Amino acid sequence: MHTMTEELVSQRTRKLREQARQSRCRRRVRALRRADRMERKAERRLIEAWRRAAELRAAAGLADY
């Protein structure tokens, strides 16, 4: 049978493991959100580049290019 100290250590260990697991999950969620933001920003920049290229072609008379 576990002594009171062993039981407390066991509970503390379980609690620390659970906290570590939750921390890993939170880090993964933050990393995913950061990646999503970066992807959206890259998409906006690409769309803006296409728009600007189209404007420049039109201004240069190369709209059919």
Summary of the structure (lengths in Angstrom):
residues: 65
radius of gyration: 27.3
end to end distance: 82.5
largest distance: 87.8
contacts: 120
relative contact order: 0.06
helix: 86%
strand: 0%
